[in-house]
């Protein structure tokens, strides 16, 4: 269980998800503490009773107090300011790969992770425009793709990111237009799962690498948590394939086999991350792998010339967050030091998507995005 302790306004507690009641309570608690709920005395009593019930159900949960310093908070907000200033008039972001739904969705999730929703929060207008643009890119077959994108190599990766972002937005807004696009997007992911349980980068059935697979599973899990039907066997089949890439000696996941490469440490972290998110019970696939991720961070991924560092930071942050305890305390301390050191003058950590990944990894204790919570 993780507690954020920067200030009384932002304090919230992550409860073990023992039932739908705990999710309702966590939502109510967040509203109360973030100053959004204007409650009557009667509603306050109801809120108190519900929260008391949730705490009673989660007495056995492990608590981890993780302070987010004023310096890190300032750094993350500077990152959001950079992204907001870079948004196109149509709501998209035009990065190194041109306009695309994946990068735009990542940027939107960065804002969501800091408490913004369409029309709500300091950057509510940014999210509103962005969500509308992503929704408008949906095709009749369910694929979410910007047709004029310059590089189309990673179609399903972008589709999964868009599906993930929309499921989080729909889960909190229940907007009918978003819901319709989301259901079709989920349907497409289910239809193009490969024979072995994976996904490729094109919208046809094939078994691809760990990176693209994990993003599809996170999107499905988020949609499932939001109330959209996803067959559990689909998720389990995918997890089984990822387990075949687990390196027993190094306690890490490979990109497309058990071979581990520092250029693909991000995929290794992604494997651990998705096992945690999907509730894997066997510790060798979850807790026992966190130590390897911490070791990479201790040795400084930049000095080791690790490939795709923001991608690694994002997935390893989620993995260590789920592990909790001293592992997450240690990770959070190292991550803060790294991000503050590496942030550029305008607030970025590289490209738009790289900046978004960094914000998502560091903002987990705010607990605004349900799929990243225990």
TORKOL-4160 file (C-alpha; in steps of 0.2 Angstrom, whole numbers, padded with zeros to 4 digits, m for minus):
374
<pt num="1" X="0000" Y="0000" Z="0000"/>
<pt num="2" X="0008" Y="0017" Z="m0005"/>
<pt num="3" X="0005" Y="0033" Z="0003"/>
<pt num="4" X="0009" Y="0050" Z="m0005"/>
<pt num="5" X="0015" Y="0063" Z="0008"/>
<pt num="6" X="0019" Y="0079" Z="m0001"/>
<pt num="7" X="0005" Y="0089" Z="0006"/>
<pt num="8" X="m0011" Y="0087" Z="0015"/>
<pt num="9" X="m0021" Y="0091" Z="m0001"/>
<pt num="10" X="m0012" Y="0078" Z="m0011"/>
<pt num="11" X="m0012" Y="0064" Z="0001"/>
<pt num="12" X="m0021" Y="0048" Z="m0004"/>
<pt num="13" X="m0020" Y="0030" Z="0001"/>
<pt num="14" X="m0019" Y="0015" Z="m0011"/>
<pt num="15" X="m0030" Y="0001" Z="m0004"/>
<pt num="16" X="m0029" Y="m0017" Z="m0009"/>
<pt num="17" X="m0042" Y="m0020" Z="m0022"/>
<pt num="18" X="m0052" Y="m0033" Z="m0013"/>
<pt num="19" X="m0068" Y="m0029" Z="m0021"/>
<pt num="20" X="m0077" Y="m0015" Z="m0031"/>
<pt num="21" X="m0081" Y="m0007" Z="m0014"/>
<pt num="22" X="m0063" Y="m0003" Z="m0011"/>
<pt num="23" X="m0062" Y="0005" Z="m0028"/>
<pt num="24" X="m0077" Y="0016" Z="m0024"/>
<pt num="25" X="m0069" Y="0021" Z="m0008"/>
<pt num="26" X="m0052" Y="0025" Z="m0015"/>
<pt num="27" X="m0061" Y="0036" Z="m0028"/>
<pt num="28" X="m0071" Y="0045" Z="m0014"/>
<pt num="29" X="m0056" Y="0047" Z="m0003"/>
<pt num="30" X="m0047" Y="0055" Z="m0017"/>
<pt num="31" X="m0061" Y="0067" Z="m0021"/>
<pt num="32" X="m0062" Y="0072" Z="m0003"/>
<pt num="33" X="m0043" Y="0074" Z="m0001"/>
<pt num="34" X="m0040" Y="0083" Z="m0017"/>
<pt num="35" X="m0053" Y="0096" Z="m0013"/>
<pt num="36" X="m0065" Y="0092" Z="m0027"/>
<pt num="37" X="m0080" Y="0085" Z="m0017"/>
<pt num="38" X="m0092" Y="0098" Z="m0009"/>
<pt num="39" X="m0100" Y="0086" Z="0003"/>
<pt num="40" X="m0116" Y="0089" Z="0013"/>
<pt num="41" X="m0115" Y="0082" Z="0031"/>
<pt num="42" X="m0125" Y="0067" Z="0026"/>
<pt num="43" X="m0113" Y="0063" Z="0012"/>
<pt num="44" X="m0098" Y="0066" Z="0023"/>
<pt num="45" X="m0105" Y="0052" Z="0035"/>
<pt num="46" X="m0108" Y="0040" Z="0020"/>
<pt num="47" X="m0090" Y="0044" Z="0014"/>
<pt num="48" X="m0083" Y="0041" Z="0031"/>
<pt num="49" X="m0093" Y="0024" Z="0033"/>
<pt num="50" X="m0087" Y="0018" Z="0016"/>
<pt num="51" X="m0069" Y="0023" Z="0019"/>
<pt num="52" X="m0069" Y="0014" Z="0036"/>
<pt num="53" X="m0076" Y="m0002" Z="0028"/>
<pt num="54" X="m0062" Y="m0001" Z="0015"/>
<pt num="55" X="m0048" Y="0001" Z="0028"/>
<pt num="56" X="m0056" Y="m0013" Z="0038"/>
<pt num="57" X="m0054" Y="m0024" Z="0022"/>
<pt num="58" X="m0036" Y="m0019" Z="0020"/>
<pt num="59" X="m0029" Y="m0021" Z="0037"/>
<pt num="60" X="m0016" Y="m0034" Z="0031"/>
<pt num="61" X="m0010" Y="m0023" Z="0017"/>
<pt num="62" X="0008" Y="m0017" Z="0018"/>
<pt num="63" X="0010" Y="0002" Z="0019"/>
<pt num="64" X="0024" Y="0012" Z="0011"/>
<pt num="65" X="0026" Y="0030" Z="0014"/>
<pt num="66" X="0034" Y="0039" Z="m0001"/>
<pt num="67" X="0037" Y="0057" Z="0000"/>
<pt num="68" X="0037" Y="0067" Z="m0017"/>
<pt num="69" X="0049" Y="0082" Z="m0014"/>
<pt num="70" X="0044" Y="0099" Z="m0019"/>
<pt num="71" X="0059" Y="0099" Z="m0031"/>
<pt num="72" X="0052" Y="0084" Z="m0040"/>
<pt num="73" X="0034" Y="0090" Z="m0040"/>
<pt num="74" X="0041" Y="0106" Z="m0048"/>
<pt num="75" X="0051" Y="0096" Z="m0061"/>
<pt num="76" X="0035" Y="0086" Z="m0066"/>
<pt num="77" X="0025" Y="0101" Z="m0068"/>
<pt num="78" X="0038" Y="0109" Z="m0078"/>
<pt num="79" X="0037" Y="0094" Z="m0089"/>
<pt num="80" X="0018" Y="0096" Z="m0091"/>
<pt num="81" X="0021" Y="0114" Z="m0096"/>
<pt num="82" X="0033" Y="0109" Z="m0109"/>
<pt num="83" X="0020" Y="0096" Z="m0116"/>
<pt num="84" X="0006" Y="0108" Z="m0115"/>
<pt num="85" X="0015" Y="0122" Z="m0125"/>
<pt num="86" X="0019" Y="0109" Z="m0138"/>
<pt num="87" X="0002" Y="0103" Z="m0142"/>
<pt num="88" X="m0005" Y="0106" Z="m0159"/>
<pt num="89" X="m0021" Y="0116" Z="m0162"/>
<pt num="90" X="m0030" Y="0100" Z="m0167"/>
<pt num="91" X="m0025" Y="0092" Z="m0150"/>
<pt num="92" X="m0011" Y="0081" Z="m0156"/>
<pt num="93" X="0007" Y="0081" Z="m0154"/>
<pt num="94" X="0019" Y="0082" Z="m0169"/>
<pt num="95" X="0034" Y="0073" Z="m0164"/>
<pt num="96" X="0049" Y="0064" Z="m0173"/>
<pt num="97" X="0037" Y="0052" Z="m0181"/>
<pt num="98" X="0024" Y="0065" Z="m0186"/>
<pt num="99" X="0007" Y="0066" Z="m0178"/>
<pt num="100" X="0002" Y="0049" Z="m0171"/>
<pt num="101" X="m0010" Y="0042" Z="m0159"/>
<pt num="102" X="0003" Y="0033" Z="m0148"/>
<pt num="103" X="0013" Y="0048" Z="m0144"/>
<pt num="104" X="m0002" Y="0059" Z="m0142"/>
<pt num="105" X="m0010" Y="0046" Z="m0130"/>
<pt num="106" X="0006" Y="0045" Z="m0120"/>
<pt num="107" X="0006" Y="0064" Z="m0118"/>
<pt num="108" X="m0012" Y="0064" Z="m0112"/>
<pt num="109" X="m0009" Y="0051" Z="m0099"/>
<pt num="110" X="0005" Y="0061" Z="m0092"/>
<pt num="111" X="m0007" Y="0075" Z="m0089"/>
<pt num="112" X="m0020" Y="0062" Z="m0082"/>
<pt num="113" X="m0007" Y="0055" Z="m0070"/>
<pt num="114" X="m0006" Y="0072" Z="m0062"/>
<pt num="115" X="m0024" Y="0074" Z="m0059"/>
<pt num="116" X="m0031" Y="0081" Z="m0075"/>
<pt num="117" X="m0046" Y="0075" Z="m0085"/>
<pt num="118" X="m0056" Y="0082" Z="m0100"/>
<pt num="119" X="m0062" Y="0099" Z="m0094"/>
<pt num="120" X="m0056" Y="0096" Z="m0076"/>
<pt num="121" X="m0039" Y="0102" Z="m0069"/>
<pt num="122" X="m0027" Y="0115" Z="m0074"/>
<pt num="123" X="m0024" Y="0106" Z="m0091"/>
<pt num="124" X="m0042" Y="0100" Z="m0093"/>
<pt num="125" X="m0043" Y="0109" Z="m0110"/>
<pt num="126" X="m0027" Y="0101" Z="m0116"/>
<pt num="127" X="m0034" Y="0083" Z="m0112"/>
<pt num="128" X="m0051" Y="0088" Z="m0120"/>
<pt num="129" X="m0043" Y="0093" Z="m0136"/>
<pt num="130" X="m0032" Y="0078" Z="m0136"/>
<pt num="131" X="m0045" Y="0065" Z="m0132"/>
<pt num="132" X="m0056" Y="0072" Z="m0146"/>
<pt num="133" X="m0042" Y="0070" Z="m0159"/>
<pt num="134" X="m0038" Y="0052" Z="m0154"/>
<pt num="135" X="m0057" Y="0048" Z="m0155"/>
<pt num="136" X="m0058" Y="0055" Z="m0172"/>
<pt num="137" X="m0044" Y="0044" Z="m0179"/>
<pt num="138" X="m0054" Y="0028" Z="m0175"/>
<pt num="139" X="m0058" Y="0017" Z="m0191"/>
<pt num="140" X="m0073" Y="0007" Z="m0194"/>
<pt num="141" X="m0064" Y="m0009" Z="m0190"/>
<pt num="142" X="m0059" Y="m0003" Z="m0173"/>
<pt num="143" X="m0041" Y="0002" Z="m0177"/>
<pt num="144" X="m0036" Y="0019" Z="m0170"/>
<pt num="145" X="m0023" Y="0026" Z="m0182"/>
<pt num="146" X="m0019" Y="0043" Z="m0190"/>
<pt num="147" X="m0020" Y="0039" Z="m0208"/>
<pt num="148" X="m0007" Y="0053" Z="m0213"/>
<pt num="149" X="0006" Y="0047" Z="m0201"/>
<pt num="150" X="0023" Y="0048" Z="m0209"/>
<pt num="151" X="0029" Y="0031" Z="m0201"/>
<pt num="152" X="0017" Y="0017" Z="m0199"/>
<pt num="153" X="0029" Y="0004" Z="m0193"/>
<pt num="154" X="0021" Y="0002" Z="m0175"/>
<pt num="155" X="0003" Y="0003" Z="m0179"/>
<pt num="156" X="m0003" Y="m0009" Z="m0165"/>
<pt num="157" X="0009" Y="m0001" Z="m0152"/>
<pt num="158" X="0000" Y="0016" Z="m0155"/>
<pt num="159" X="m0017" Y="0008" Z="m0155"/>
<pt num="160" X="m0013" Y="0000" Z="m0138"/>
<pt num="161" X="m0008" Y="0016" Z="m0131"/>
<pt num="162" X="m0023" Y="0025" Z="m0138"/>
<pt num="163" X="m0034" Y="0011" Z="m0131"/>
<pt num="164" X="m0026" Y="0012" Z="m0114"/>
<pt num="165" X="m0028" Y="0031" Z="m0113"/>
<pt num="166" X="m0046" Y="0030" Z="m0119"/>
<pt num="167" X="m0051" Y="0017" Z="m0106"/>
<pt num="168" X="m0044" Y="0027" Z="m0092"/>
<pt num="169" X="m0053" Y="0042" Z="m0099"/>
<pt num="170" X="m0069" Y="0032" Z="m0101"/>
<pt num="171" X="m0068" Y="0024" Z="m0084"/>
<pt num="172" X="m0069" Y="0041" Z="m0076"/>
<pt num="173" X="m0081" Y="0050" Z="m0088"/>
<pt num="174" X="m0092" Y="0037" Z="m0095"/>
<pt num="175" X="m0093" Y="0047" Z="m0111"/>
<pt num="176" X="m0103" Y="0038" Z="m0124"/>
<pt num="177" X="m0093" Y="0043" Z="m0139"/>
<pt num="178" X="m0077" Y="0037" Z="m0130"/>
<pt num="179" X="m0085" Y="0021" Z="m0125"/>
<pt num="180" X="m0090" Y="0016" Z="m0142"/>
<pt num="181" X="m0073" Y="0019" Z="m0149"/>
<pt num="182" X="m0065" Y="0010" Z="m0134"/>
<pt num="183" X="m0076" Y="m0006" Z="m0136"/>
<pt num="184" X="m0071" Y="m0007" Z="m0155"/>
<pt num="185" X="m0053" Y="m0004" Z="m0151"/>
<pt num="186" X="m0053" Y="m0018" Z="m0138"/>
<pt num="187" X="m0062" Y="m0030" Z="m0150"/>
<pt num="188" X="m0048" Y="m0027" Z="m0163"/>
<pt num="189" X="m0035" Y="m0031" Z="m0150"/>
<pt num="190" X="m0044" Y="m0048" Z="m0146"/>
<pt num="191" X="m0046" Y="m0052" Z="m0165"/>
<pt num="192" X="m0027" Y="m0050" Z="m0169"/>
<pt num="193" X="m0020" Y="m0060" Z="m0155"/>
<pt num="194" X="m0007" Y="m0072" Z="m0162"/>
<pt num="195" X="m0008" Y="m0091" Z="m0161"/>
<pt num="196" X="0004" Y="m0092" Z="m0147"/>
<pt num="197" X="m0004" Y="m0078" Z="m0137"/>
<pt num="198" X="0006" Y="m0063" Z="m0143"/>
<pt num="199" X="0003" Y="m0047" Z="m0154"/>
<pt num="200" X="0014" Y="m0040" Z="m0168"/>
<pt num="201" X="0016" Y="m0022" Z="m0174"/>
<pt num="202" X="0003" Y="m0023" Z="m0188"/>
<pt num="203" X="m0016" Y="m0026" Z="m0186"/>
<pt num="204" X="m0015" Y="m0044" Z="m0191"/>
<pt num="205" X="m0014" Y="m0060" Z="m0180"/>
<pt num="206" X="0005" Y="m0063" Z="m0176"/>
<pt num="207" X="0016" Y="m0066" Z="m0161"/>
<pt num="208" X="0028" Y="m0051" Z="m0159"/>
<pt num="209" X="0041" Y="m0045" Z="m0146"/>
<pt num="210" X="0038" Y="m0043" Z="m0127"/>
<pt num="211" X="0037" Y="m0024" Z="m0129"/>
<pt num="212" X="0022" Y="m0023" Z="m0141"/>
<pt num="213" X="0014" Y="m0038" Z="m0131"/>
<pt num="214" X="0014" Y="m0030" Z="m0114"/>
<pt num="215" X="0006" Y="m0014" Z="m0121"/>
<pt num="216" X="m0008" Y="m0024" Z="m0128"/>
<pt num="217" X="m0011" Y="m0033" Z="m0111"/>
<pt num="218" X="m0010" Y="m0016" Z="m0101"/>
<pt num="219" X="m0023" Y="m0009" Z="m0113"/>
<pt num="220" X="m0034" Y="m0024" Z="m0111"/>
<pt num="221" X="m0032" Y="m0024" Z="m0092"/>
<pt num="222" X="m0036" Y="m0006" Z="m0091"/>
<pt num="223" X="m0052" Y="m0009" Z="m0101"/>
<pt num="224" X="m0057" Y="m0024" Z="m0091"/>
<pt num="225" X="m0055" Y="m0014" Z="m0075"/>
<pt num="226" X="m0066" Y="0000" Z="m0083"/>
<pt num="227" X="m0080" Y="m0013" Z="m0085"/>
<pt num="228" X="m0077" Y="m0019" Z="m0103"/>
<pt num="229" X="m0077" Y="m0038" Z="m0106"/>
<pt num="230" X="m0061" Y="m0045" Z="m0109"/>
<pt num="231" X="m0059" Y="m0064" Z="m0109"/>
<pt num="232" X="m0047" Y="m0069" Z="m0095"/>
<pt num="233" X="m0040" Y="m0083" Z="m0106"/>
<pt num="234" X="m0034" Y="m0070" Z="m0118"/>
<pt num="235" X="m0023" Y="m0062" Z="m0105"/>
<pt num="236" X="m0017" Y="m0078" Z="m0098"/>
<pt num="237" X="m0012" Y="m0085" Z="m0115"/>
<pt num="238" X="m0002" Y="m0069" Z="m0117"/>
<pt num="239" X="0006" Y="m0070" Z="m0100"/>
<pt num="240" X="0011" Y="m0088" Z="m0104"/>
<pt num="241" X="0020" Y="m0083" Z="m0119"/>
<pt num="242" X="0030" Y="m0070" Z="m0110"/>
<pt num="243" X="0035" Y="m0082" Z="m0097"/>
<pt num="244" X="0044" Y="m0093" Z="m0110"/>
<pt num="245" X="0055" Y="m0078" Z="m0112"/>
<pt num="246" X="0060" Y="m0077" Z="m0093"/>
<pt num="247" X="0079" Y="m0080" Z="m0090"/>
<pt num="248" X="0080" Y="m0090" Z="m0074"/>
<pt num="249" X="0098" Y="m0085" Z="m0071"/>
<pt num="250" X="0097" Y="m0067" Z="m0074"/>
<pt num="251" X="0079" Y="m0066" Z="m0067"/>
<pt num="252" X="0074" Y="m0055" Z="m0082"/>
<pt num="253" X="0063" Y="m0056" Z="m0097"/>
<pt num="254" X="0070" Y="m0056" Z="m0114"/>
<pt num="255" X="0064" Y="m0046" Z="m0130"/>
<pt num="256" X="0059" Y="m0061" Z="m0140"/>
<pt num="257" X="0068" Y="m0075" Z="m0131"/>
<pt num="258" X="0077" Y="m0078" Z="m0115"/>
<pt num="259" X="0092" Y="m0068" Z="m0121"/>
<pt num="260" X="0095" Y="m0052" Z="m0111"/>
<pt num="261" X="0102" Y="m0036" Z="m0119"/>
<pt num="262" X="0105" Y="m0019" Z="m0111"/>
<pt num="263" X="0097" Y="m0012" Z="m0127"/>
<pt num="264" X="0081" Y="m0020" Z="m0122"/>
<pt num="265" X="0081" Y="m0018" Z="m0103"/>
<pt num="266" X="0065" Y="m0009" Z="m0105"/>
<pt num="267" X="0056" Y="m0025" Z="m0112"/>
<pt num="268" X="0064" Y="m0034" Z="m0097"/>
<pt num="269" X="0055" Y="m0021" Z="m0085"/>
<pt num="270" X="0039" Y="m0022" Z="m0095"/>
<pt num="271" X="0038" Y="m0041" Z="m0092"/>
<pt num="272" X="0040" Y="m0039" Z="m0073"/>
<pt num="273" X="0027" Y="m0024" Z="m0074"/>
<pt num="274" X="0014" Y="m0034" Z="m0083"/>
<pt num="275" X="0015" Y="m0049" Z="m0071"/>
<pt num="276" X="0012" Y="m0038" Z="m0057"/>
<pt num="277" X="m0002" Y="m0029" Z="m0065"/>
<pt num="278" X="m0011" Y="m0045" Z="m0070"/>
<pt num="279" X="m0009" Y="m0052" Z="m0052"/>
<pt num="280" X="0004" Y="m0066" Z="m0055"/>
<pt num="281" X="0005" Y="m0076" Z="m0039"/>
<pt num="282" X="0022" Y="m0085" Z="m0043"/>
<pt num="283" X="0035" Y="m0073" Z="m0035"/>
<pt num="284" X="0049" Y="m0078" Z="m0047"/>
<pt num="285" X="0040" Y="m0069" Z="m0061"/>
<pt num="286" X="0037" Y="m0053" Z="m0050"/>
<pt num="287" X="0046" Y="m0049" Z="m0033"/>
<pt num="288" X="0061" Y="m0060" Z="m0037"/>
<pt num="289" X="0064" Y="m0049" Z="m0053"/>
<pt num="290" X="0064" Y="m0032" Z="m0045"/>
<pt num="291" X="0081" Y="m0033" Z="m0038"/>
<pt num="292" X="0088" Y="m0034" Z="m0056"/>
<pt num="293" X="0079" Y="m0018" Z="m0061"/>
<pt num="294" X="0085" Y="m0009" Z="m0045"/>
<pt num="295" X="0103" Y="m0014" Z="m0049"/>
<pt num="296" X="0102" Y="m0007" Z="m0067"/>
<pt num="297" X="0096" Y="0010" Z="m0059"/>
<pt num="298" X="0110" Y="0009" Z="m0046"/>
<pt num="299" X="0123" Y="0008" Z="m0059"/>
<pt num="300" X="0115" Y="0023" Z="m0069"/>
<pt num="301" X="0107" Y="0017" Z="m0085"/>
<pt num="302" X="0115" Y="0032" Z="m0094"/>
<pt num="303" X="0132" Y="0027" Z="m0089"/>
<pt num="304" X="0128" Y="0009" Z="m0094"/>
<pt num="305" X="0122" Y="0015" Z="m0111"/>
<pt num="306" X="0105" Y="0007" Z="m0108"/>
<pt num="307" X="0094" Y="0008" Z="m0124"/>
<pt num="308" X="0077" Y="0017" Z="m0123"/>
<pt num="309" X="0080" Y="0024" Z="m0105"/>
<pt num="310" X="0063" Y="0033" Z="m0103"/>
<pt num="311" X="0054" Y="0017" Z="m0108"/>
<pt num="312" X="0064" Y="0007" Z="m0095"/>
<pt num="313" X="0061" Y="0020" Z="m0081"/>
<pt num="314" X="0042" Y="0019" Z="m0085"/>
<pt num="315" X="0040" Y="0000" Z="m0084"/>
<pt num="316" X="0053" Y="m0002" Z="m0069"/>
<pt num="317" X="0044" Y="0012" Z="m0059"/>
<pt num="318" X="0027" Y="0002" Z="m0061"/>
<pt num="319" X="0035" Y="m0014" Z="m0056"/>
<pt num="320" X="0044" Y="m0007" Z="m0041"/>
<pt num="321" X="0029" Y="0002" Z="m0036"/>
<pt num="322" X="0019" Y="m0014" Z="m0036"/>
<pt num="323" X="0032" Y="m0022" Z="m0026"/>
<pt num="324" X="0032" Y="m0008" Z="m0013"/>
<pt num="325" X="0041" Y="m0008" Z="0003"/>
<pt num="326" X="0060" Y="m0004" Z="0003"/>
<pt num="327" X="0061" Y="m0008" Z="m0015"/>
<pt num="328" X="0050" Y="0006" Z="m0020"/>
<pt num="329" X="0057" Y="0018" Z="m0007"/>
<pt num="330" X="0074" Y="0015" Z="m0015"/>
<pt num="331" X="0068" Y="0016" Z="m0033"/>
<pt num="332" X="0059" Y="0032" Z="m0030"/>
<pt num="333" X="0074" Y="0040" Z="m0022"/>
<pt num="334" X="0085" Y="0035" Z="m0037"/>
<pt num="335" X="0072" Y="0040" Z="m0050"/>
<pt num="336" X="0070" Y="0057" Z="m0042"/>
<pt num="337" X="0088" Y="0061" Z="m0043"/>
<pt num="338" X="0090" Y="0054" Z="m0061"/>
<pt num="339" X="0075" Y="0064" Z="m0067"/>
<pt num="340" X="0080" Y="0081" Z="m0059"/>
<pt num="341" X="0098" Y="0079" Z="m0066"/>
<pt num="342" X="0093" Y="0074" Z="m0084"/>
<pt num="343" X="0079" Y="0086" Z="m0086"/>
<pt num="344" X="0082" Y="0099" Z="m0100"/>
<pt num="345" X="0080" Y="0118" Z="m0099"/>
<pt num="346" X="0062" Y="0118" Z="m0106"/>
<pt num="347" X="0056" Y="0104" Z="m0095"/>
<pt num="348" X="0058" Y="0090" Z="m0107"/>
<pt num="349" X="0067" Y="0073" Z="m0105"/>
<pt num="350" X="0070" Y="0071" Z="m0124"/>
<pt num="351" X="0055" Y="0069" Z="m0136"/>
<pt num="352" X="0037" Y="0071" Z="m0132"/>
<pt num="353" X="0034" Y="0053" Z="m0129"/>
<pt num="354" X="0050" Y="0051" Z="m0119"/>
<pt num="355" X="0045" Y="0066" Z="m0108"/>
<pt num="356" X="0028" Y="0058" Z="m0105"/>
<pt num="357" X="0036" Y="0041" Z="m0100"/>
<pt num="358" X="0046" Y="0050" Z="m0087"/>
<pt num="359" X="0031" Y="0059" Z="m0080"/>
<pt num="360" X="0021" Y="0043" Z="m0079"/>
<pt num="361" X="0035" Y="0034" Z="m0070"/>
<pt num="362" X="0037" Y="0047" Z="m0057"/>
<pt num="363" X="0019" Y="0052" Z="m0054"/>
<pt num="364" X="0013" Y="0034" Z="m0048"/>
<pt num="365" X="0011" Y="0039" Z="m0030"/>
<pt num="366" X="m0002" Y="0052" Z="m0035"/>
<pt num="367" X="m0013" Y="0037" Z="m0039"/>
<pt num="368" X="m0024" Y="0045" Z="m0052"/>
<pt num="369" X="m0023" Y="0031" Z="m0065"/>
<pt num="370" X="m0032" Y="0015" Z="m0059"/>
<pt num="371" X="m0022" Y="0002" Z="m0070"/>
<pt num="372" X="m0006" Y="0007" Z="m0061"/>
<pt num="373" X="m0014" Y="0004" Z="m0044"/>
<pt num="374" X="m0013" Y="m0012" Z="m0034"/>
